[in-house]
Amino acid sequence: MFSKLTSILQHAVEALAPSLPLQEDFVYHWKAITHYYIETSDDKAPVTDTNIPSHLEQMLDILVQEENERESGETGPCMEYLLHHKILETLYTLGKADCPPGMKQQVLSFYTKLLGRIRQPLLPHINVHKPVQKLIRLCGEVLAAPTENEEIQFLCIVCAKLKQDPYLVNFFLENKLKALASKGSASVITEDMLKGQDSLMTDTGQSVQPEEISSAAGAEHIEKEDDLSMDELNVTSSPEASAVCPNQDYNLVNSLLNLTKSPDGRIAVKACEGLMLLVSLPEPAAAKCLSQSTCLCELLTARLTTLYKALPQSVDPLDIESVEAINWGLDSYSHKEDTSAFPGKRALISFLSWFDYCDQLIKEAQKTTAVAMARSVRERFFVGVMEPQLMQTSEIGILTSTALLHRIVRQVTSDVLLQEMVSFILGGHREPETLTDINRHPLRHRLIEHCDHISDEISIMTLRMFEHLLQKPNEHILYNLVLRNLEERNYTEYKPPCQEDKDVVENGQIAGAVDLEEDPLFTDLSPDNTLLNQEWLSASPPVSPEHSKNDGKTEVHKIVNSFLCLVPEEAKSSYHVEGTGYDTYLRDAHRQPYDVNLQVTSVLSKLSLFPHPHIHEYLLDPYVNLASGCRSLFSVIVRVVGDLMVRIQRIPDFTPKLLLVRKRLLGLEPEGPIVDHMTLLEGVIVLEEFCKELAAIAFVKYHAASTP
C-alpha cells in the first residue's frame, strides 16, 4: 500500500516539476531504478508494486523522443549513455535473477520495445548484441513459464531485425570454446559494469559509490552468471528429440525450438514464425550452423514421426481426402464443434499441419538449410517410418498408408522436399528397366504392383497417388516412370508397311499391329475367335505411306478418327444424350487434369498429355509399327473392344439399358431398380468416353505443337 502511495506521489511530483533536458531526465530515471536496490528491504514484493516499470517506460519514451528530434542515424546523448554505461547488461543481470519478482518480464519487455521502437541499428553495438545474446539463452528454459509471452515477443523482434540486416546474424553464432572460456564470469552489479557512471545520489544528498550496490539489500539474489555452454540448453528434454545433438552454438534457434513445444498454441506458432525467418537468412555461415550444429532437422522429423504414429492404424481414405486444406499457422480445429468428425481427425489435422510447416520451412529456407532439412525428412520419416507401412502385407495398413502418402504428395509445394519425396518413392535410376530392377528400389516396384492389387481400393488409391505425382513439377518423375523405357523406341518395328492402304485389315487385324493372341493378357478375354472378323475393325482409316516414318506426326484427323471409331456404333450411347459428344472433350482437354471415373484411364490421360514425341507416338499413334511382343494403348483398346462386342451380344435390350445407365450417371434420370450387367454397362460408357478423350488430347496437342 505504501509503495503504491509512493508511486502516486512520485508521478505527481514529476508532472509538476519543470521539464529537464532529455539526458538529465534519462539519467534520473535510470538512477531511480538502481536506487531501489539500495533502499529496498522487501525483496519479495513484486516488481509491479514498485516504480521500476514506470521508470523503464519513461526511459524508452525519452530514447524515442531523442531519436525523433535528431538527424536520421545520429546517436544522441541518452543512447550514448545507455551504451557506454552498459545499462542493458545490468538489466539482463536483474532479469536473470528475477529480482524483484517479475523483473524478468520487465527486462524482456524493455529489450523488445527498445529494438522495435528505435529505428537506428542497435545490434551492431557490442553493448547491445552481447546482452541480447545472453538474454536469448534465458528464453525457453522452462515450458509454460509465466514469461513465455514476453520471451517469444523478444525472440521474434530479434529475428525481424536479423531479417532486415542478415549479416548481423554472425553476432549470434557463438563459438563454444569462447562460451566455455567465459564461463563463471561474475554478473553481480559491480564497479566494472557501472564503470564511468556517476555516483548515485540518495534523497538525503549522500553519495553512494557503485561498488556498494553489490552488497545492498536484495543484491544477494542476483546470482553469479554461468555463461552456459550450448549443450546445457534443454532442447533434448523432449522424447521428440531423442537423437543425440551436436554441440550447439546458435542460441536463438535453440530457444525458438524449445518454445515450439509450448502448450500454448499461440506461443508455438510465433516460435515457428521466428524459425521461418531464421532459416531464410542468406548468410552461409548461419545456414551451415543451423543445419549442422542445432537440433532443427532432428526436431522437425521427430515431431513428424510422433504425430504420424499417433494416427489410428486404420483411417478411411475418404476421411483423409475430405479433410480441408491444412495451413500450419491456422490450426483452430475444435473437435467438439465438428459434427462431421471421425475417429482420429484431430490427430490427422495435427500431422498434416506439421507436415505443411516442414514443407513451407524448407520452401523458404536458404538452399544449404533446405537440403539438410529435406534430406532429414526423407531419411528419418519417409524411409524410417512410412516405408515399412507401405511395404506391409495388411490390406488395411497398406490402404491407410497409401492414402496418407497420396495426401502429402498432393500437399507438398517445396521443390527440395518434392525431390527427396520422389527419390523415396521412385529411386534415382534413369537407365531402362530390367528384371533385376525390382531389388534396386523395392518400394517403387511394390507401389506399381499395388496398381493391380486384389483390393480395388488399394489399386485406385495407388493409381491416384501416381496420378498426382505425375502432375508435380519434377522432371525425374516422368523420366523414371515412363521415358527411360521409351527412349530407344524398342517398342517399334523398324520396317515399312508391307502393303498400302488396301491392307488395313489383314486377317482380321489392323496393319502394323502385333498378333495379340499370344499375349497372356488376352488369352481369356476372347472366347470366340470370330470376333476378329467383325465389321467394326474396318472402320479405322487407311494407312498412308508417310505413316511408315513412325515419327509421331501422323495426320491428326486420322488419329482422331481412329480413336473415335474404336467403339462401334451399337455400343455408343453419347449421341443420344445432349452435351456428351466429342466436342466437350475438346474443351476439357485444354483444362487437364480432367476427372474420369476410372483411375487407370485418368493416369493414362495425364501421360498422354505430356508433350514428348515418344509418349505421343506410343500412346496416341494408332499406326506405329509395334515390335514383336509389344502392345500399345491403341492395340490394347482394340482387344478390349473386341471382347466387349462379344459380351454385349449376350445382353438383351442392351441399347436401352446402356442409355438408362448413362442418364443415371449424368443425373438426368432418377435412381430406380438395379439394371442387370451394371458393371459392364458402366465400363462401356467409360471406354467410349476414354476414346473420345484420347481423340481430343491428340487434336489439342497437334494444334498446340503447330502454333507458334
N, C-alpha and C positions, 0 to 999 in steps of 0.2 A: 504493500500500500504506500509506504514512504517513498519507494523507488519510483512509483508511478507519479506521486505528487512532485517529486524532484524533477522528473522528466517534463511535467507540465509547466512548472516554474521556469525551467531552462528554456523551453520553447518560447515562453512569453518574453523572457529577457532577450533572447536572440532576435525576436521580432521587433522589440522596441529599441534595441541597440543600434547605433549608426552602422551602416554597412562598411565592412573592412575591405581593403584591397584583396583580390582573389587569393593571392598566395598566403597572406596572413590568415585569411578565413580558412583556407585548406589546412594549413599547419595547426590552426586552433582545433579543428575537428579531429585531426589525427592524434594530437596530444590529449584531447579529451578521452579518446579510446584507450591510449596507453595509461592514462591517469587512473582509469578504472581498476587496472591490475595492481596499482599501488595501494589504493584505498580500500578495495572491497575486502570484506571479511566473510561474505556468504558466497562461497564458490559453487554452491549447488543451485542457486537461483537461476532460472532460465534466462537466456540472453534477451528474450522478448520483454523481460522486466527491467531491462537496462536501457541506456541511451545509445548503446553501440549501433543498433540498426539505423537509427536516425542519423548518427554521425557518418556512417558509411554511405548512406544515401546522399547526404549533403556533399560529401567528397566527390561522388560521381557527378552530381549536378554541376559542381564547380569545374571539374575537368571538361565536361561537355561545353559549358559556357565559355571556358577559356579557348577551346578549340574553335568555336564558332566566331570568336572575336578576332582570331588571328588569320594570317595568310595560310592557304592550303599547304599542309605538310610541315608547317613550322611548329616546333615544340615549345610550349610555354613554360613558365617557371613552376607551375603546380605539377605538371607532368615530369619536369626535371627533378623536382623534389621527390616525387613518388619513385622514380627510377633510381636516383642517387642514394636515397635512404633505404632502399630495398624493402619498401613497405609491403610488397606482395609476398616476399619471403617471410616477413614477420606474420602476416595474416595467414599464410599457409601453416605455419607452426601452431598458431592459435586454433586453426580449424582442425588440424590433425589431433590436437589434444582435446578438441571439443570443449574448450573452457572459455566462458561458461557454457553449460549445456545448450546445444542448439547453435553454437558458434560455427560449426562446420557448414551448416546450411547457409548462414550469413556470408561466409567466405566464398562458398561456391557461387552464390548469387552475385556477389561483388565482382568476382572474376568474369562471370558470364556477361554481366552488364557492361563492364569495362571493355571487353573485347568486342561486344556487339554495338555499343553506342559511340565508341571513339573511331573516327574514320582513318586516322593516320595508322600506318602499320606498327604494331607494338611487338609482335612476336620476334622480330629480328633482334630485339634488345635482350641481352643475356639475363638481365634482371627481371625479364618478363617470361621468356620461354623456359628458363630454368625452374622457377617456382611453379609455372604451369605444368611442366613435366612431372614435378613431384606431386602436385595435386591430382593429376591424372591417375597416379598409382593408387590414390585413396578411393577411386571410384570403382564400384562393382565388387568391392571386397566382400560385402555381405549382401545376400539377396533379400529383397523385401525390406531393406533398411529404410528408416524414416527420411533419409536424404536422397533416395533414388531419383526423385523428380528433379531435384537440383543437380544431381550428378549427370543425368542424361542431357539436361539443358546445357550444362557446361561443356560436356564432351562434343555435343553437336555444334556448338558455336566454334570450337576449335577446329572441327572438321570443315566447317564452312569457310573459315579463314584459310585453311590449307588448300581448299578448292580454288580460292581466289588467287593465291600465290603458291603454286605447288612446290616450288623449290624449298619453302620453309619446312617441308616435312623432314628434311635432313636433320633439323634440330631435334626431332623426336625419335631418331633412330639411335638408341643408346648402345654403347659398347659395354658388354657385360663386365669386362675387366675393369673399366672405369668405375662402374657401379660398385664392384667389389672393393676397389681401392678407396672409394669414398664412404664405404660402409662404416657406420659408427660415428660419423661427424655429428657434433652436437647441434641441436636445433632449439635450445632454450634461447630466450631473447637475451642476447649478450651484447657487450660493447661492440664486438665485431659487426654484429648485424645492424647496429644503430650508429655505426661509425660516421662521424661528421654531423650527426643530428644534434640540434641544440638541446641543452639540458631541459628537462621537463619542469614546469613550474606548478607547485601546488597552489591551492587557492589562498594559502597564507603568505605566498610570495617566497617560500623557501625553495632552494634549488635541490632537485633530486637528480643525481647523476645516473646515466644509463645503466651502469653495472648493478645498481640497486634493484632494478626491475626484476632480475632473475631470482631474487630472494623475497620478493613481495608475496603477500597472501595470494594463494591460488596458483602461483607460478610452479609449485611442485608438481602440478598436474600436467604441465607442458613437458611431455616426456622427451627423452633423448631420441633423436631421429635415427632410424635404421634405414640406410639407403638400400632398399631391398633389391636383391638380385632378381632377375625376371622370373626365374623358375620357382620363386616363392609365391607368385600370384596364384589365386585359386581357380585357374582355368580348368584344371583337370579334375576338379572335385566332383563333377557330374559323371554318371556312368555313360553318358552320351559320348564323352571324350576319353574313352578308356585307353586309346592308343598313347604310347609314350611320345611326348612332345619334345622337340629340340629346345635348346637354350633360347629363351625368348627375350627380345630386346626391342619390341615395338609395343610399348605400354598402352598406347592409345587404342590399338587393335584389341589387346588383351582385355582392357576394361570394357570395351563395347561388346566383346564376345561374352563376357560374364553377364552383362545386362540383357543380352538376347534371351537369357534363361529366366528373366524376371517373371514372376506370376502375374504381374500387372501387364496386360496386353499392350497398353499404350507405351509403356517403357520399352518393351521388347521391340515394338515396331520402330520406335525412334532409334534404338540401337542398331537395328537393321539398316535404317536410312543412313546412319553415320558410317557404317561399314561400306555401304554403296558408294558414298563419297570417297572414302579412302582407297578402295580398290581401283577407282577410275583415275587416280593421280598418275601422271605420265612419268614421274621420276623413276628411272631404272633401279636405283638403289632401294627405294621404298618397295617397289614391286618384288624384287628379289627377297628382301627381308620378310615381306608379308607372306610370300609363298613358301619360303624355306625355314623361317625362324619363328613362326607363330602356329597356333593350332587352328587357323581358319579352315583349311581344307579338311582337317580331321573332324572338326565340329560340324561343318556343313553335312558331310556324308554320314557321320554318326547319327545326327538327328534325323536325316532322311531314312536311315536304316531303322531307327527306333519307331518312327511313325509308320513305316511300311509294315513292320512286324506287329504293330498294334491293330492292323486291319483284320477283320474276320477272315477265317480260312476260305469262306465262300461268300462272294458278293455277286448279286445278279448283274450281268453285263449291262443290262438296260439301265440299272441304277447308276452304274459307273458312267454311262453315256449321258444320262439325264442331268447329272449334277451341273449346275450352271457354271459359266466361265469363272475360273478362280483367279483372283488377284491377291497377291500375298499381303498387301497392306490394308486390305478391306475385308478382313475376315470377321464379320459381325454376325455370324450364324447363330441363331437361337433354336436349339432343338425343341424347346417347349412350344415355340410358336409355329413350328413347321408341321403342318397337317399331313404332308406327304413324306415324312421322314421314314427312313428304312434302317434296319439294324446296321450300324457301322457308318452311318452318314457323317457323323461328327468326325470320326477318325479319318474317313476318306477326304473330307474337306481339309483337315489339318495336313494330311500328307500332300495333297495336290497344291495347297498353299505354299508349303515349304519347298516343294519342287519348283514352283513358279518363282520363288525368291532366288533359289540357286540359279535358275535359268537367267533371270534378269541380272543377278550379280555378275555372272560370267559374261553376259552380253555387254555390260557397262565397263568391265574391268580392263585394265591395261593388259596387253597381249600376254606377257610373261605370266601374270597372275591368272588370267583367264585359262590359259593352257594347263597350268598346275591344278586349278580347281576342277576343270572338266575332266582331267585325267584321274583325279581322285574320285570323282563321282563314278566314272566307268569302272575303275579297279575295285573300289570298296563297296559300291552299291550295285551297279549293273551286274558285274561279274560275280561279286561275292554274295549277293542277296537274290537278285532277280533270276539269274541263270539257272540255279538249282530248281527254282519254282517252275520255270518254263520247260525244263528237261524232265520233270517228274512224270509218273505214269497215271496218277489220279486224274480222271477227266474233269472233275470239279476244280481241282487245283490248276490244271492247265488252262481251263476256261477263264478262271478269275485272273490268273497272272497274265494271260494274253490280253484280256480286256484292259488291264492296268497298263500293259506295255503300249497298247493301241492308244490309250488316253494320253500318255505322256509323249508319244510320237506326235500326236496332234498338237500337243500343248507347247512343245519346245520351239523357241524362237532364236536362240543363240546359235550362231554358225559354229562356234567352237564346241559347244556341248553337242550339237547335232552331229558333228564329225565323230566325236567319241561314241555317240549312240550308234551311228552307222557302223563304226568299227566293231562295236559289241555285237550287233545283230548279224552283220554280213561278213566281217573279217576284212582284211585288206588285199585279198588276192584279186588279180586282174587278168591272169592268163586263162585260156579256155579251160572249162571244167573237164575233169576226168573222173573215173570211178573212185580214184583214191582221194578225191577232194572231200569225201564225207568225213574223214578223220582230221582234216586240216582245220575245219571250223564246224564242229558238230551242231552248234546252235542253229546256224543258218540252214543246215540240212534238215534238222528236226522241224523248224518252222515251215519250211517248204513242204515237208511231209504232212504237216498239220492242215495244209490247204485241202488235202484229200483225206481227212480223218473220218473214221467211222461215225463220229459225232458231228452232225450237221452244224451244231452251234459252234464247235471249235473250228470247223472249216471256214464258216462265214466270218468269225471274229478274226482269224488269222489272215484271211483274204482282205478284210477291211484294214487291218494293220499295214499290209503291204500296199494297199491302195493309197493310203495316206502317206506312207513312206515315199512312194514314187512321186508325190507332189511336193516333196521337200526340195529346197534349192541346194542340192548337193550332187555333183556330177558322178561321184562314185556309186551312188545307189543304182542308177540305170545301167552303168557300165558293169557293175558286179553281177547284177541280176540278169541282164539281157545281152548287152553289146559284146561282152567278152566272148560269147558263144556265136555271135553273128559276124564278127569282124572279118573272118576269112571266107565268109559266104559258102561254107561247106554244105549248106542245105540245097544248093543249086546244082543242076546238071549242066555242065558247060558244053552244050551242043545245041545246034539249031533244031527247030521242029522238023520232023521227017517229011511232013506234007503241009500243004497250005490250008486255006480256010475250010475245005471240004472234010478235013479230018478232025473237026472239032470234037465230034463224038465218035470214038473208035472203040468198038466192042463194049459200048455202054459206059465209057469213061471220057472225061474231059481230056483233050490233048495236053500232054506235059504233066499230067497228074500221075502219081505213083500208084501202083496196084496195092490198094489198102486191104485186100482180102487177107494178106499175110500179116497185117498189123494186129497184134493181140488186143489192141484197144477196141477193135470192131468185130472180133470173132463171134461174139454172142449178140450182136446188135441186129444182124440181118438174117433172119430165119429163111427168107425167100430170096434166092439169087436173081430171080426175075426182076427185082426192083431196079437192077442196073439198066434195064431196057425201058424204064419209064420215060414217057414223052417229056416230062419236065426238064430232063437233063439237056435237051436240045434248045432250051430257052436261053442258054448262055450265048453271048455274042461270039462271033468267029474270031480266030486268032489271025492277026495280020503279020507280015514278015518282020516289021520293026519290033514286035514283041520278043524276038529272039535275042535282043540285046540284053535283056534281063537287068536293065539299069534302073528299075524303079520308076520309069517315066511313061508307063503305059497310058494311053489316052484316058483322060479322066472319065469321059462319058461311058467308055466301055467297062471301066472298073465299077462305076456306079451301077450300071445296068446288071453287071454280074452279081452284085450283092442283092439288088432289088429283085432279081429273078430267081434267087436261090429258093425261096419259099414259093411253092406252086400256088396258083390262084385258089384252088379249093381249100387251102389251109390258111388263107388270109382272111382277116376279119376287120382290118382297119379301114377298108374302103367303105364299110357300112356305118362307120361312126365318125361324125364330123370332128375335125381338129386332130386327127391321129395319122395324118399322111406323112409322106417323106419330107414335105416342106417344113414341118415342125422341127425335124432333126437338123435341118439346115440352120435354123435359128439357134437351136440348143448346142450345136457343135461349136459355135462361137463362144459359148458360155461354160466350157468344161472348167472343172469336172462336172459332169452330168450324172444324176442319180438314175440307176436302173434297178430293177427288182432283184436281179441275180448278181451276187457279188463277183462271180468269175467274169461275167460279161463286163462288169464295171471296171475291173482291173485291166481286162484286155482293151477296153475303150481308152483308158488312161495311157496304156502303152502305145496304142495306135496313134495317139495324138502327138507323140514326140517327133519332132522334125528331123529324123535321122534316116538317111536313104536305105539302110539295111533293114531297119524296123519297118519302114514303109513297104519295102519290097516283100518282106517275109509275111507281114500281117495283112497287107492291103492290096497286093498284086495277085489277082487270080491266075495270071498267066505265067508266073515264074515256073521254070522247068526244075522240078524238085529232084534232088538226088535220090538214089535208091535208098529206101528205108526211112526217108524223111516225110514229114507231113507238115502242112502249113495250116493257118487258121481257116483259109477258104476250103481246103480239102477236107478238113475235119467237119466243117459245117455241112459240106456236101454229103458226107456219110450220115451225119445226124439227121438231115432232112430225108435222106433215103429211108432210114429206119422209121422215121416219123410217118412217112406216107404209107408204109405197111401197117402201122398200128392204127392210124385214123380210119382205115378202111373197115376196121372191125367195130367201130363205134357207130351205133345207129343215131340218126339225126345229128350228125357231127356239126354241121354248119350252124344250125340254130343254137346248139349248146355253146359253141365257141363264141358266138356273138353275145349270148347272155353273160358268159363269164367276163368278156371284155367290158361290157357295160357295167357290171358289178364292180370290177376293178377300178373303173373310172368314176364310180359313184353316180352313174346315170340310171342305175336300176337298183331298187331296194333289195336287201338280202332276202333270200327265200329258201326253199328246200335245197338240200345239198345236190349238186349236179354230179352225175357219175363221171368218173375219169377226170376229176377236177385238176389233179396234179399235171396230167398230160396236157389238158386244155390250157392251163396257165403256162406250161412250158412252150406250147406252140406260139402263144402270144408273145412271150419273152423272146423267142427265137426270131419272130417276124420283126419285132422292134429292134433287136440287136442288128439284124441285117440292114435295116433302114438306117440305123445309126452309123454303122460302118461305111455305108454308101455316102452319108452326109459328111463324115470325117474325111473320107478320101476327096470329096468335092472341095471342101473348105481348105484342106491342106494344099491341094493343087493350085487354087487361086491365091492362097497366101504366099506360096513359093514363087508364083509368076508375077506378083505385084511388087513393084519397087518399094 
